[in-house]
Amino acid sequence: MTLISLLTINRSFHGTGAQETGKALIESTCKKTQYPEECISALESDPSSFNANLTGLTRIAVQKSESKLIETLNIVNKFVLNETDYLTWGFLVFCRDSYNASVPQIQAGLQAFDKLEFEKSYRSVEAVNKAVVECDKQGLKMISQVNSGLFRLTKDATSILDLLF
């Protein structure tokens, strides 16, 4: 049923990607994001992107955000378990808890996306992005690179979601 809905939506698009497919659609979509090279890399890492329409690419971007969030959560959790400095440990726990709370949010966002509730999906990805910003304020250099990757991916996902409105 979701696939039929996504195909129906694709026919109604007259803007981005209406005539494009594959690599051309990925590139033209990602050019509208803040981090186009990273967007292209993320989308091209999923083979189904090459056959997806704009709606399909958008769902893949949200899925990639979910995967990166879980990956980041696992990395932060390892640091929490091994940290010996109490203050640093506390900052890490803050980040872990923020990311942990974001997992069900983005999963709900994927479910909303499948119901064509794109605004709810947008808000769920935006919530992850805000969690990254709040975590980054803790000044934890050991996770700054992974936070940056998650920030950029979720920022691009919200930009792609904007194209559906």
N, C-alpha and C positions, 0 to 999 in steps of 0.2 A: 504494500500500500504506500509506504514511504517513497519507494522508487517511482511509482506512478505520479505521486504528488510532485516530486522533484522534476520529473520529465515535463509535466504540465507547466510548472513554473518556468522552466527553461524556454518554452515556446513563447511565453509572454514577455520575455526580455527583448528590448529593442536597443539597449545601451551596450555596455561592456560585454564583449564575448558573444553577441548574437550571431555573428558569422564566423567567429574564430573557434579553433579547437586545438587541443594538444599543447605543444610548446608555445605556440603563438598566443594562446589564451592565457597560459601561465605567465608569460612575460608581460603581456599588456595589463593583466590584472595586478601583478606585482609592481609594475611601474607606478601604480597609484598608491603605493604604500610608503612608509617612512624608511624602510630598510629593504629595498627591492632585491638586492643580491641574496640576502638571507631568506627572503620570502621565496624566491625562485628555488633556492637550494632545498628548503623545507618541503615545498610542494612537489618538486621533482623526485624527492626521496620516496614518494608514494607512487608506485606505478599506475594506480588508478587515476591519478591526476591527468594523465595524457589523454584519457577518454572522457573526462568530466566536463560538464558545462560550468557556468559560473556558480550556480548553486552547489554543485558537487565540489568544486574547488573550495568554496567557502566552508563547507562541512569538513573537508580535509584539514583546512587551516585551524578550525576549532578542535578537531581531533588531535592535531599535532600540538596544540596548546595544552590540551589535557595530558598528553604523553610527556611533554616537557615539564609540566607541573609535577607530575608523579616522580619523574626522574630527579627533579630538583629537590622535592621533599625527601626522597631517599638519601640524597647526598647530604642534605642538612641534618637529617636524622643521624647519620653516621658521625658527623661532627659533634652532635649533641652527646652521643654515647661515649665519645673519646675525649671530650674537652675537660681539662683539669682546672682552668681558671674560672672561678665562679661567675664573674661579671660577663665574660665572653659566653659562658654556658647559658646564662640568662638571656642574652641577646639571641643566641641560637634557638633557644626554646621558643622565644617570641616568634621567630621566623618559621620554625617548624609548625607551631600551632596555627599561624596564619595560613600557611600553605595547606595544612591538614584540613582546615575549615573550607578552603577553596576547592578541594577535590569534589565534594558533593555538589557544590555550586556549578562547577563547569560540567559535571555529568548531567545535572538538571538542564543546563544550557544546551547540551547535545540533544536531550529528549525534547526540549522546546523547539530546537531547530527542526527536528523530524516532524514536528506538528506545525511547521511553518510559522512558528512564533519567533521570528528573527530578532525582534527587539529584546525578548527575554534572553535569548542566546547571547546577544550583544552585551547585555548587562552582566551576564555570568563571566564572560571573558574579561570585561572591564574590571570586574571585582578581583580577578586574579592579578591583573596588571596593578591594581591599587595595593594588593598584598605585597607584590614585589617592591613597589616604591617604599612602602612602610618598612619592609625588611631591610632594604638598602640603606635606609636612614640609620640603621644600627651600626653601620661602618665596619662590617665584617669582611675584611679583605679576602679571607679564605673562600668565601662564596660569591664574591663580586662578579666573577666571570660567568658562573652558572646563572646568577640573578640577571645579568645583562642579557644572556641568551633567552631567558624566559620573558623578560621585559620586551625585547624586540619582537619575539614571536607573537606575543599577545597583542602588542601594538599593531602589528601587521594584520593579525586576524580581525581586529576591530575595524581596521581600514577596509578590509575586504567585505566584512559584514555590512559596512556602510553602503557598499555598491548594490546591496539587495533592497535598500529602501527607496 
